[in-house]
């Protein structure tokens, strides 16, 4: 009887192992390198934030996290790759807010849906900066608005493409300030930064990571921060309220996503690692230097935030009739 009982237990245990291979796989995750697809070319804020987390994730997870930049297509190339990837936690996405929130409202036949992705963790929130080329005469936001009003349609602002944070920021700035800046679309934050420094464009509304070094080196002029509080990274840059434009408050975010259907155990493991990394002294100091704000959020909190952002961006895009054919 004892022998039969032991055989029965062994058989049940074996059956349990065969019936739940997913549980075994999740228990050993990750057992090979992970690819973090970044929805931007090298050099932009999304790339900078993605690489900051990827470096530490490799150590925390015990497997290399390989950054794969897939810029272009207004973020859709990278997003579609991850949306269609196997939901096993080995293909992840570092996404920029406008790509995720704006594209579904702008493109009728989008090759991915927000439902194809699930939130892993918030990377960071970035209050937007109003920055002008060094060659542009004004040194304050108030003086720039007066200068722009005196030259309607003669000045331009750069963006990463229709519907991007920089584009929406320019649209909102035009409305809030009553000016007429002409939109010049680019294919990423890196090229925008380069041409802003070179003086090829007059203005950009951008996230701090893309311009932090240029601001500190005096290569561009930061007129104001579109936030209700100054950043520790740039204590001398006034908020838009302080600069005379209180109606213009605007920020962006960087977040990590996985394909929908990725096991919860995998999502939770990645989220825990991201939240742990965000508390590292080196990461907090680096974030301060970049002018971004870290958030300690669960996957559920991040998903709720993303859903709300989608509604807000959709409304702005429809009200301003923004399309990729602009």
PLY file of the C-alpha trace (Angstrom):
ply
format ascii 1.0
element vertex 326
property float x
property float y
property float z
element edge 325
property int vertex1
property int vertex2
end_header
0.00 0.00 0.00
2.81 2.36 0.86
4.58 1.62 -2.46
1.36 2.19 -4.47
0.77 5.45 -2.57
4.25 6.69 -3.42
3.81 5.74 -7.08
0.48 7.57 -7.15
2.07 10.74 -5.74
4.94 10.55 -8.23
2.50 10.10 -11.10
0.43 13.10 -9.97
3.51 15.28 -9.68
4.67 14.30 -13.17
1.22 15.01 -14.58
1.24 18.43 -12.94
4.60 19.25 -14.51
3.42 18.18 -17.96
0.16 20.11 -17.64
1.79 23.42 -16.75
4.88 24.00 -18.91
4.07 27.72 -18.85
4.57 27.79 -15.10
7.97 26.12 -15.53
8.97 28.62 -18.20
7.90 31.59 -16.08
9.83 30.21 -13.14
13.10 30.31 -15.11
12.45 33.60 -16.92
14.62 34.94 -18.36
16.89 32.17 -19.61
18.17 33.97 -22.71
18.83 37.57 -23.86
15.94 40.05 -24.06
15.47 42.55 -26.88
14.29 46.03 -25.92
12.97 47.65 -29.09
13.26 51.44 -28.82
10.72 53.43 -30.85
13.24 56.12 -31.83
16.64 56.61 -33.46
19.76 56.78 -31.26
20.33 60.04 -29.41
16.77 61.01 -28.52
15.09 60.97 -25.13
13.42 57.58 -25.67
16.78 56.05 -26.54
18.52 57.66 -23.56
15.88 56.48 -21.08
15.68 53.03 -22.69
19.43 52.50 -22.45
19.54 53.74 -18.87
17.10 51.04 -17.79
18.46 48.35 -20.14
21.92 48.56 -18.60
20.60 47.89 -15.11
17.98 45.37 -16.22
20.75 43.19 -17.65
22.30 42.99 -14.19
19.02 42.56 -12.31
17.68 39.81 -14.58
20.98 38.02 -15.19
20.54 38.16 -18.95
21.69 40.71 -21.51
19.05 43.27 -22.50
19.85 44.27 -26.07
18.68 47.71 -27.24
17.35 47.63 -30.81
16.58 51.09 -32.21
13.73 51.06 -34.72
13.09 54.70 -35.54
10.83 56.01 -38.27
7.22 55.47 -39.21
6.18 57.80 -36.39
7.04 55.05 -33.94
4.87 52.49 -35.72
7.75 50.33 -36.97
8.95 49.56 -33.46
5.47 49.33 -31.98
4.21 46.88 -34.61
7.27 44.65 -34.12
6.55 44.25 -30.42
2.76 44.12 -30.82
3.16 41.11 -33.15
5.96 39.43 -31.19
5.56 36.23 -29.21
4.19 37.15 -25.75
6.98 35.52 -23.77
8.78 38.52 -22.30
11.77 38.36 -24.64
10.68 41.23 -26.91
9.84 44.46 -25.12
9.15 48.03 -26.20
10.42 51.35 -24.86
7.72 53.69 -26.07
7.28 57.46 -26.25
3.94 58.91 -25.19
2.84 60.47 -28.46
3.49 57.32 -30.50
1.27 55.30 -28.20
-1.43 57.90 -27.56
-1.57 59.81 -30.85
-1.17 57.26 -33.62
-4.41 55.35 -32.93
-6.31 58.65 -33.24
-4.47 59.79 -36.40
-4.23 56.65 -38.50
-7.31 54.78 -39.69
-5.59 51.58 -40.81
-2.97 51.33 -38.10
-1.07 48.02 -38.15
-1.30 47.68 -34.37
-3.74 48.52 -31.61
-3.18 49.63 -28.01
-4.93 46.38 -27.09
-1.99 44.48 -28.65
0.29 45.72 -25.88
0.28 45.56 -22.11
2.06 47.95 -19.76
5.14 46.78 -17.92
6.32 49.91 -16.11
6.54 53.67 -16.38
10.04 54.71 -17.33
9.74 58.42 -16.58
7.67 61.54 -17.07
9.28 64.49 -18.82
7.91 68.05 -18.49
8.42 69.78 -21.83
10.86 72.59 -22.52
10.33 75.48 -24.92
13.74 75.86 -26.54
14.96 78.17 -29.32
18.06 78.30 -31.48
20.88 80.43 -30.17
20.72 82.71 -33.22
17.11 83.75 -32.51
17.25 87.22 -30.85
14.88 86.94 -27.81
16.12 85.57 -24.49
12.77 85.24 -22.68
9.47 83.60 -23.56
7.63 86.92 -23.33
10.05 88.55 -25.78
9.92 85.56 -28.13
6.11 85.71 -28.29
6.32 89.41 -29.15
8.99 88.65 -31.76
6.86 85.85 -33.28
3.80 88.12 -33.43
5.88 90.68 -35.31
6.93 87.98 -37.82
3.79 85.83 -38.40
4.44 82.75 -40.51
8.16 83.58 -40.73
9.38 81.40 -37.84
9.15 77.63 -37.53
9.12 74.86 -34.95
10.50 71.36 -35.35
8.85 68.08 -34.41
9.45 64.35 -34.71
6.52 64.08 -37.13
2.77 64.79 -37.18
1.12 63.91 -33.87
4.41 63.71 -31.97
4.81 65.38 -28.59
6.85 68.13 -30.23
4.15 68.67 -32.87
1.27 68.78 -30.38
3.39 71.03 -28.20
3.90 73.44 -31.08
0.18 73.43 -31.92
-0.73 74.16 -28.30
1.96 76.85 -28.00
0.63 78.60 -31.12
-2.86 78.64 -29.63
-1.85 79.60 -26.11
0.45 82.43 -27.24
-1.57 83.57 -30.27
1.37 83.13 -32.65
1.88 81.48 -36.04
4.92 79.18 -36.08
5.25 76.89 -39.12
5.55 73.14 -38.46
8.70 71.37 -39.77
8.52 67.58 -39.21
11.62 65.43 -38.68
12.09 61.70 -38.08
13.36 61.78 -34.52
14.55 63.83 -31.55
18.21 63.40 -32.47
17.89 65.14 -35.88
15.72 67.88 -34.33
18.33 68.57 -31.64
21.10 68.71 -34.24
19.29 71.21 -36.45
18.17 73.31 -33.49
21.80 73.60 -32.37
22.83 74.38 -35.96
20.15 77.08 -36.17
18.30 75.42 -39.04
15.02 75.67 -37.10
13.91 78.35 -34.66
12.04 76.50 -31.90
11.15 73.12 -30.49
8.98 71.89 -27.62
10.98 68.92 -26.39
11.70 66.59 -23.49
14.74 67.51 -21.36
16.84 64.36 -22.04
17.22 65.25 -25.72
18.56 68.72 -24.97
20.06 68.61 -21.48
23.70 68.76 -22.58
23.01 71.41 -25.22
21.24 73.62 -22.66
24.10 73.31 -20.17
26.67 74.01 -22.88
24.79 77.08 -24.09
24.18 75.65 -27.57
20.45 76.50 -27.37
18.30 78.82 -25.25
15.66 77.30 -22.95
12.87 79.86 -22.51
10.53 78.02 -20.15
9.43 74.70 -18.70
5.80 73.78 -19.45
5.16 72.65 -15.90
3.80 74.02 -12.64
7.15 73.52 -10.89
10.79 74.04 -11.81
13.10 71.08 -12.36
16.04 70.47 -10.04
18.09 69.72 -13.16
17.50 73.25 -14.49
16.71 75.47 -11.51
17.24 78.67 -13.53
14.66 77.85 -16.21
11.31 79.45 -15.27
7.99 77.66 -15.56
5.57 78.87 -18.23
3.48 80.50 -15.50
6.52 82.42 -14.28
7.38 83.33 -17.88
3.92 84.75 -18.56
2.11 81.83 -20.23
0.31 79.93 -17.43
-2.14 78.20 -19.79
0.62 76.12 -21.40
1.32 73.02 -19.24
2.56 69.99 -21.17
4.58 66.84 -20.53
5.54 63.52 -22.12
6.35 60.06 -20.83
8.54 57.05 -21.61
7.14 53.62 -20.80
7.91 49.93 -21.23
5.41 47.57 -22.86
5.18 43.88 -23.70
2.95 42.04 -26.19
-0.58 41.43 -24.89
-0.89 37.96 -23.43
2.54 37.99 -21.82
2.23 35.93 -18.59
1.50 38.03 -15.52
4.41 36.44 -13.67
6.78 37.76 -16.35
5.21 41.23 -16.32
5.43 41.36 -12.53
9.08 40.29 -12.55
9.98 42.97 -15.10
7.96 45.59 -13.23
9.64 44.75 -9.92
13.05 45.06 -11.56
12.17 48.42 -13.15
10.86 49.82 -9.87
13.95 48.60 -8.03
16.24 50.22 -10.61
14.34 53.52 -10.33
15.42 53.67 -6.67
19.14 53.26 -7.38
21.11 56.35 -6.39
22.88 56.40 -9.75
19.60 56.24 -11.66
17.95 58.91 -9.53
20.97 61.18 -10.04
21.02 60.49 -13.78
17.28 61.21 -14.00
17.80 64.47 -12.16
20.50 65.45 -14.66
18.22 64.56 -17.57
15.28 66.50 -16.16
12.90 63.54 -15.93
10.68 62.38 -13.06
10.59 58.69 -12.06
7.34 57.00 -11.00
6.95 53.96 -8.71
3.91 52.42 -10.43
2.51 48.90 -10.76
1.59 47.57 -14.24
-2.07 48.24 -13.44
-1.39 51.85 -12.48
0.63 52.37 -15.65
-2.12 50.83 -17.83
-4.75 53.13 -16.29
-2.54 56.16 -16.89
-1.94 55.16 -20.52
-5.67 54.72 -21.14
-6.40 58.20 -19.78
-3.59 59.69 -21.88
-5.06 58.06 -24.97
-8.38 59.79 -24.40
-6.72 63.19 -23.88
-4.51 62.95 -26.97
-7.37 61.70 -29.12
-9.41 64.77 -28.21
-6.53 67.16 -29.02
-5.85 65.48 -32.36
-9.48 65.51 -33.45
-10.00 69.13 -32.37
-6.96 70.24 -34.36
-7.56 67.89 -37.33
-4.03 66.49 -37.16
-3.18 63.70 -39.59
-0.02 62.07 -40.89
-0.82 63.49 -44.31
-0.35 67.05 -43.06
0 1
1 2
2 3
3 4
4 5
5 6
6 7
7 8
8 9
9 10
10 11
11 12
12 13
13 14
14 15
15 16
16 17
17 18
18 19
19 20
20 21
21 22
22 23
23 24
24 25
25 26
26 27
27 28
28 29
29 30
30 31
31 32
32 33
33 34
34 35
35 36
36 37
37 38
38 39
39 40
40 41
41 42
42 43
43 44
44 45
45 46
46 47
47 48
48 49
49 50
50 51
51 52
52 53
53 54
54 55
55 56
56 57
57 58
58 59
59 60
60 61
61 62
62 63
63 64
64 65
65 66
66 67
67 68
68 69
69 70
70 71
71 72
72 73
73 74
74 75
75 76
76 77
77 78
78 79
79 80
80 81
81 82
82 83
83 84
84 85
85 86
86 87
87 88
88 89
89 90
90 91
91 92
92 93
93 94
94 95
95 96
96 97
97 98
98 99
99 100
100 101
101 102
102 103
103 104
104 105
105 106
106 107
107 108
108 109
109 110
110 111
111 112
112 113
113 114
114 115
115 116
116 117
117 118
118 119
119 120
120 121
121 122
122 123
123 124
124 125
125 126
126 127
127 128
128 129
129 130
130 131
131 132
132 133
133 134
134 135
135 136
136 137
137 138
138 139
139 140
140 141
141 142
142 143
143 144
144 145
145 146
146 147
147 148
148 149
149 150
150 151
151 152
152 153
153 154
154 155
155 156
156 157
157 158
158 159
159 160
160 161
161 162
162 163
163 164
164 165
165 166
166 167
167 168
168 169
169 170
170 171
171 172
172 173
173 174
174 175
175 176
176 177
177 178
178 179
179 180
180 181
181 182
182 183
183 184
184 185
185 186
186 187
187 188
188 189
189 190
190 191
191 192
192 193
193 194
194 195
195 196
196 197
197 198
198 199
199 200
200 201
201 202
202 203
203 204
204 205
205 206
206 207
207 208
208 209
209 210
210 211
211 212
212 213
213 214
214 215
215 216
216 217
217 218
218 219
219 220
220 221
221 222
222 223
223 224
224 225
225 226
226 227
227 228
228 229
229 230
230 231
231 232
232 233
233 234
234 235
235 236
236 237
237 238
238 239
239 240
240 241
241 242
242 243
243 244
244 245
245 246
246 247
247 248
248 249
249 250
250 251
251 252
252 253
253 254
254 255
255 256
256 257
257 258
258 259
259 260
260 261
261 262
262 263
263 264
264 265
265 266
266 267
267 268
268 269
269 270
270 271
271 272
272 273
273 274
274 275
275 276
276 277
277 278
278 279
279 280
280 281
281 282
282 283
283 284
284 285
285 286
286 287
287 288
288 289
289 290
290 291
291 292
292 293
293 294
294 295
295 296
296 297
297 298
298 299
299 300
300 301
301 302
302 303
303 304
304 305
305 306
306 307
307 308
308 309
309 310
310 311
311 312
312 313
313 314
314 315
315 316
316 317
317 318
318 319
319 320
320 321
321 322
322 323
323 324
324 325
